[in-house]
Amino acid sequence: MQYIMKGGNPLVGEVHISGAKNAALGILAAAVMTDESVTIDNLPDVNDINVMLDALTEIGVVVDRIDAHTVKINGGNIHTVHVDNEYIRRMRAGYYLIGALLGKYSHAEVALPGGCDIGSRPIDQHLKGFRALSATTRVEYGMVIADARHLRGGHVFMDMVSVGATINVMLAAVLADGNTIIENAAKEPHVVDVANMLNSMGARVRGAGTDVIRIRGVSHLHGTEYSIIPDQIEAGTFMFAAAVTRGDVTVKNVIPKHMEAISSKLIEMGCEIVEMDDTIRVVGRPRLESCNVKTLPYPGFPTDMQPQMGVALVLAHGTGVITESIFENRFKYVGELAKMGAQIKVEGNVAVVYGTDRLTGADLVAPDLRAGAALVLAGLAAEGITTIDDIHYILRGYEAFDEKLRGLGAVIETVENAREARKFRLQVV
Ligand code: EPZ
């Protein structure tokens, strides 16, 4: 399966943004912490979510998919705290089940997380946090095992800002005995969303969205109905799609506040941004201006938007410098862009991007989720035909990506084989 596209069309129109994948993954784990039913709405229909739901089903959670974007979950009959299958090993967020099951049952055994190959991605801060809650932790036969005779609130100082560790420790702490303080906590919108969802189940989490989160443990959680926030990164990706194709796109169902770091960079690069209640319109310019960018934890510029920014800088006037400060292996798309005529020089965690007037189509391979999406943007901005292989990475996190792009006028198809690809080529010449 690959994407094939013919670039050159400015993207124009409206696109509806799905629920936030990385919030949803934490929220699904949280949902099993009560024996009562939890209904979750605005769930994105992407592969990572489906893998998580399968993993929940395997341990005895009743998962009732009401429709593509709504699920009812009941964790009242969980029969094992051992979570392991080949799919969960390939994703990152399976680790949220450690926090959720440790909180609920004082014991969890979960396969070591995989996920996109964007760096070494240790989980030492998660384990440190669980130990601060009086749990013991060990890694054995590829499983993370966390165990507590009596889970007690504790004081955790995170050595670095980690979205995953913050959410994971928060999950366990809501059902621990007593008070927990997480310092140097991540402030990402999805951290706040998981906290809000836990609070709607009766948890007492305060301060999410600041760097000190205070949790007062409660004895049990109850059922709830919860709607997930819009996906900041999907929205940002479409905003950059407008910019690099010199289009005019209105992204709908967004929270403009969450988009500020992205919007302000697009303004700096010359785009016009019009914010309304829950929409942002991005009007591209014939020529983008270069800028420098450094990825940082929220509210800084997100690492998950770094490859999309790389593509924009390739098509900008002048030279831009990207400093990737979160993950050490996030420039793998650079070699692919070079096949399209881009000039980028990478030294460690810094990429110097020399702007050019045009990219030309090429046969590319998606190296990971966000880099894959960025290559699609490059293909849509380039002259001629581009193909992208390994799109299973992109499908992990973007719902109906090709369909949403076609809704904006992009000429892009998903093809299964060489015959379908030939047919596309014949149709678009
Ligand atoms: C989450 O990953 C997201 N994944 C990532 O999105 C995102 O890139 C990242 O946060 C940063 O925003 C999910 O939510 C499932 P971190 P996570 O813990 O939680 C280091 C996507 O494309 N660190 O915030 O794994 C780590 O190596 C994905 O949707 C430790 O050293 O990221 C990194 O340098 C890709 N020890 C930094 O902290 C730890 O125990 C931030 O990582 C934990 C993290």
Boltz pocket constraint, residues with backbone or C-beta under 6 A from the ligand:
constraints:
  - pocket:
      binder: B
      contacts: [[A, 22], [A, 25], [A, 92], [A, 93], [A, 116], [A, 118], [A, 119], [A, 120], [A, 121], [A, 122], [A, 123], [A, 124], [A, 125], [A, 126], [A, 127], [A, 160], [A, 161], [A, 162], [A, 163], [A, 164], [A, 165], [A, 186], [A, 302], [A, 303], [A, 304], [A, 325], [A, 326], [A, 327], [A, 369], [A, 370], [A, 397]]
      max_distance: 6.0
